[in-house]
Amino acid sequence: MAMRLAVPFYCCLTLAFTGCTSARDEPPPTTQQIELQRYQGTWYELARLPMFFQRNCVQSEAHYGLREDGRIDVTNRCLEKDGQWNEAHGLAEPQVAGRTDKLWVRFDNWFSRLAPGLTKGEYWVLYHDPDYRVALVGHPNREYLWLLSRSPTVSAQTREQLLELARQQGYPTDQLIWRQPAPQ
């Protein structure tokens, strides 16, 4: 029993000390603005630092649609290990009026209806190429990260460019989970 309590204690202690001295205390830089008209559409996940709900995903994709009120409809799809598709619908809106690089995203589920103030996720656009073909999206605490593309695959050069950008911004790219082939 003492050993079971010691491990979490030492993990917390280590995090406390490393958190105080880490350069990662500063939030990562973002793109400042994105053109929502160009950003909308389908994006395929190349790799991720996953959120809990993605634990069984082998492939994921997101579809963003701009609404007349300036908010964004979000549909996330996940192909799970068992071959079934799982889908979630949500709504994104700017965290700060007039800024499109930092969004709040809330998915429609029982928990978000019960506690709407607790269920907003931070979605920061850290990078996109000039043609809006690839993007790097993350959470400011660096726990979550998505390497996104308009196609399910990219060149080795593009992949390495996205990885380098993520590394420069302090994301643990060695922990990324990469898109896998669809289950047979």
C-alpha positions as CSV (number, residue, x, y, z in Angstrom):
1,M,0.0,0.0,0.0
2,A,2.8,2.4,0.9
3,M,4.5,1.8,-2.5
4,R,1.2,2.5,-4.3
5,L,1.0,5.9,-2.6
6,A,4.7,6.7,-3.0
7,V,4.7,6.6,-6.8
8,P,2.0,9.2,-7.3
9,F,3.6,11.3,-4.6
10,Y,7.0,11.3,-6.3
11,C,5.4,11.9,-9.7
12,C,3.7,15.0,-8.3
13,L,6.8,16.2,-6.6
14,T,8.8,15.8,-9.8
15,L,6.2,17.7,-11.8
16,A,6.1,20.5,-9.2
17,F,9.9,21.0,-9.4
18,T,10.2,20.7,-13.1
19,G,7.2,22.9,-13.6
20,C,8.8,25.7,-11.7
21,T,11.9,25.8,-13.8
22,S,10.7,24.8,-17.2
23,A,10.8,27.1,-20.2
24,R,7.5,25.4,-21.1
25,D,5.7,27.6,-18.6
26,E,5.2,30.2,-21.3
27,P,2.3,29.3,-23.6
28,P,3.2,28.4,-27.2
29,P,2.9,31.1,-29.9
30,T,0.0,30.9,-32.2
31,T,-0.6,32.1,-35.8
32,Q,-2.4,35.2,-34.5
33,Q,-5.1,35.0,-37.1
34,I,-6.6,32.4,-39.4
35,E,-8.9,32.9,-42.3
36,L,-11.9,30.9,-41.1
37,Q,-13.3,30.6,-44.7
38,R,-10.0,28.9,-45.8
39,Y,-9.7,26.8,-42.6
40,Q,-13.1,25.2,-42.8
41,G,-13.5,21.9,-44.4
42,T,-12.1,18.4,-43.6
43,W,-8.7,17.9,-41.9
44,Y,-7.2,14.5,-41.4
45,E,-5.2,13.8,-38.2
46,L,-1.7,12.6,-39.0
47,A,-0.6,12.3,-35.4
48,R,-1.8,13.3,-31.9
49,L,-1.1,13.7,-28.3
50,P,-4.5,12.3,-27.5
51,M,-7.4,13.4,-25.4
52,F,-9.1,10.7,-23.4
53,F,-11.9,10.2,-25.8
54,Q,-9.4,9.3,-28.6
55,R,-7.8,6.4,-26.7
56,N,-9.3,3.8,-29.2
57,C,-8.9,5.8,-32.4
58,V,-6.7,4.5,-35.2
59,Q,-7.7,7.3,-37.6
60,S,-9.4,10.6,-36.9
61,E,-10.7,13.5,-39.0
62,A,-12.4,16.7,-38.3
63,H,-14.8,18.8,-40.3
64,Y,-15.2,22.5,-39.6
65,G,-18.0,24.6,-41.1
66,L,-18.2,28.4,-40.6
67,R,-21.6,29.6,-39.5
68,E,-23.2,33.0,-40.3
69,D,-22.8,34.1,-36.6
70,G,-19.0,33.6,-36.9
71,R,-18.9,30.4,-34.8
72,I,-17.8,27.1,-36.2
73,D,-19.6,23.8,-36.4
74,V,-17.3,21.0,-35.5
75,T,-17.7,17.3,-36.4
76,N,-15.0,14.9,-35.2
77,R,-14.9,11.3,-36.5
78,C,-12.8,8.5,-35.1
79,L,-12.3,5.1,-36.6
80,E,-11.8,2.8,-33.7
81,K,-9.7,-0.4,-33.4
82,D,-12.9,-2.5,-33.8
83,G,-13.6,-0.9,-37.2
84,Q,-16.6,1.2,-36.0
85,W,-16.8,5.0,-36.5
86,N,-17.5,7.2,-33.6
87,E,-18.7,10.8,-34.1
88,A,-18.9,13.9,-31.9
89,H,-20.5,17.2,-32.8
90,G,-19.5,20.5,-31.3
91,L,-19.2,24.2,-31.6
92,A,-16.1,26.4,-31.6
93,E,-15.9,30.2,-31.0
94,P,-13.1,32.6,-30.5
95,Q,-11.7,33.0,-27.0
96,V,-11.2,36.7,-27.7
97,A,-13.5,38.7,-30.0
98,G,-11.7,39.4,-33.3
99,R,-9.0,36.7,-32.8
100,T,-9.4,33.5,-34.7
101,D,-6.3,31.6,-33.6
102,K,-7.5,30.7,-30.1
103,L,-10.9,29.0,-29.9
104,W,-13.1,27.4,-27.3
105,V,-14.6,24.1,-28.4
106,R,-17.5,22.5,-26.7
107,F,-18.9,19.1,-27.8
108,D,-22.5,18.2,-27.3
109,N,-22.8,15.4,-24.8
110,W,-24.5,14.8,-21.5
111,F,-21.6,16.2,-19.5
112,S,-21.4,19.5,-21.4
113,R,-25.1,20.0,-20.9
114,L,-24.7,19.3,-17.2
115,A,-21.6,21.5,-16.6
116,P,-21.2,23.8,-19.6
117,G,-18.6,26.0,-18.0
118,L,-16.3,23.1,-17.3
119,T,-16.4,21.4,-20.7
120,K,-14.8,24.1,-23.0
121,G,-11.6,22.9,-24.6
122,E,-8.9,25.2,-25.7
123,Y,-8.0,24.8,-29.4
124,W,-5.0,26.9,-30.5
125,V,-3.9,27.1,-34.1
126,L,-0.1,27.1,-33.7
127,Y,0.7,26.9,-37.4
128,H,-0.8,26.5,-40.9
129,D,1.0,26.7,-44.2
130,P,0.0,29.6,-46.6
131,D,-2.2,27.3,-48.6
132,Y,-4.1,25.8,-45.6
133,R,-3.0,22.3,-46.5
134,V,-1.4,21.4,-43.2
135,A,-1.8,22.7,-39.6
136,L,-0.5,22.3,-36.1
137,V,-3.1,22.6,-33.4
138,G,-2.5,22.3,-29.7
139,H,-3.5,23.0,-26.1
140,P,-1.5,25.8,-24.4
141,N,-0.5,23.4,-21.6
142,R,1.1,21.1,-24.2
143,E,-0.9,18.1,-23.1
144,Y,-2.7,17.8,-26.5
145,L,-1.4,18.3,-30.0
146,W,-2.7,17.4,-33.5
147,L,-0.8,17.4,-36.7
148,L,-3.4,17.9,-39.4
149,S,-3.5,17.7,-43.2
150,R,-6.1,18.1,-45.9
151,S,-5.1,14.6,-47.0
152,P,-4.5,11.4,-44.9
153,T,-0.8,11.4,-45.8
154,V,2.0,14.0,-46.4
155,S,5.5,13.9,-47.7
156,A,8.4,13.0,-45.3
157,Q,9.6,16.6,-45.6
158,T,6.2,18.1,-44.6
159,R,6.0,15.6,-41.7
160,E,9.4,16.6,-40.5
161,Q,8.6,20.3,-40.8
162,L,5.5,19.8,-38.6
163,L,7.5,17.8,-36.0
164,E,10.2,20.4,-35.9
165,L,7.7,23.2,-35.3
166,A,6.0,21.2,-32.5
167,R,9.4,20.5,-30.9
168,Q,10.4,24.1,-31.1
169,Q,7.2,25.0,-29.2
170,G,7.9,22.5,-26.4
171,Y,5.5,19.6,-27.3
172,P,6.7,16.1,-26.5
173,T,6.8,14.7,-30.1
174,D,8.3,11.4,-29.0
175,Q,4.9,10.6,-27.4
176,L,2.8,11.2,-30.6
177,I,0.4,8.5,-31.7
178,W,0.5,8.3,-35.5
179,R,-2.4,7.5,-37.9
180,Q,-2.7,3.7,-38.5
181,P,-4.2,1.7,-41.3
182,A,-7.9,1.0,-41.1
183,P,-8.7,-2.3,-39.3
184,Q,-9.6,-5.2,-41.7
